[in-house]
Amino acid sequence: MSVGGTVPWPCAPHTVVKHDIYQRYLERWFPILLQGPRRYSSVTYAEGFSGPGIYSGGEDGSPVIAIRALVTKVPPATGVVRFAFLDNDERCVNMLWDSLRSAFPERPRTETAMPVVVREGTCANDLERVLDEMKAWGKPIFANLDSWGNAPVPFRLLQRLAANVSSEVMVTLSPQHFVRFVSKKGAAADDVFGGDPRWRTVTNLAPEAKSRHILACYRQGLRTAGFPYLLDFELVPKHGQPLYLIFGTGHPFGVEKMKESLWEVDRTQGVGFRDPRDEQAETLFVVDEPQLTPLTRQLHQKLRDGGPARVEELRQFTLLETVYRPQHVLRALKPLVDQGAIEVEGGGALRIASVVSSPPPSSR
Ligand SMILES: C[S@@+](CC[C@H](N)C(=O)[O-])C[C@H]1O[C@@H](n2cnc3c(N)ncnc32)[C@H](O)[C@@H]1O
């Protein structure tokens, strides 16, 4: 956070992790879209809250990370890549130009191959227009919407992005912001949730349920905007406020790639991950081994609620409905098999082709 309004500001530990995720994801996104089997002749990376491109310790900001991901992973003369950076603080806008010049003293691509727009303005009033001017629509857009957590992003913009070809959004959300200011926020705040005022019932909930409610409402808003596949996760620093990132995409492949990026992140920062929907709020990892107990719990619940299922179905559920990867499923089911809490149909070892079920407690 901009400390005392200074620009630039220190890079918090969860920002380092967030940047690691952006970098790993974009290092996949640019090559897939520009060089993959269904390649596009041009794509756009846009930020509605770009910041100054540098932190007070000299660390790169997200705009520099994004351009570097392109330059290191995609050879020149591979399509046109537009970069749109918007910030409402004049100091950030001026400093971003300097940061870009110092990170890339030689322009890594020509102006035609890589147009860059840095503009002072608000995400709400100006991002859509900048994307119009750059003729970005009709080609894939990755929109990084990294506000201070209040997500002042017009619902109409989210809808337009969702309807645009192969486009994705990454939103930073601070549920605490909405919990704290619910009584002060007027009708405009409902637009953050797709116009649905149900987020306001947060005032009636127990403290531990509040953040989850805000996230659930935000997810619903993104779904209504038209993003069928969502992935949200909570970055939990040792000290300070957690940070929530919500990713929306039109394709399960996007979720898969985002998860690969998430699970590869450098663990040495001491920042943990949580599945915001895990009722017991267990951290997934702070050291090297992933903590699979929350997934074990979720799979057990699913089998109890939904009856027998193929492991392959559980892998699909895990990809699309949890922060875990399909590769985690067999390991997460094993303790349930060992305890007799679930059964493998026909006996034998647990495999991807197995069907598993949770017998009613009386039959165990
Ligand atoms: C979290 S910082 C962005 C950090 C940057 N994405 C990075 O990772 O290096 C949020 C930025 O949003 C800007 N900002 C705040 N409200 C805004 C608004 N309504 N529209 C555009 N920018 C805004 C702030 O000036 C600040 O630079």
The ligand as an ORCA input file, in Angstrom:
! r2SCAN-3c Opt
* xyz 0 1
  C      -2.152     -2.064     -5.855
  S      -1.587     -0.659     -6.696
  C      -1.104     -1.323     -8.241
  C       0.165     -2.098     -8.207
  C       0.626     -2.649     -9.517
  N      -0.434     -3.358    -10.217
  C       1.779     -3.597     -9.292
  O       1.524     -4.769     -9.001
  O       2.945     -3.185     -9.399
  C      -3.059      0.185     -7.102
  C      -2.875      1.401     -7.995
  O      -4.192      1.827     -8.371
  C      -4.201      3.243     -8.488
  N      -5.626      3.600     -8.386
  C      -6.400      3.703     -7.290
  N      -7.692      3.946     -7.627
  C      -7.733      3.950     -8.986
  C      -8.789      4.089     -9.947
  N     -10.036      4.263     -9.576
  N      -8.473      3.998    -11.266
  C      -7.182      3.810    -11.659
  N      -6.152      3.686    -10.785
  C      -6.428      3.746     -9.475
  C      -3.288      3.709     -7.388
  O      -2.756      4.989     -7.713
  C      -2.221      2.612     -7.374
  O      -1.128      2.983     -8.158
*
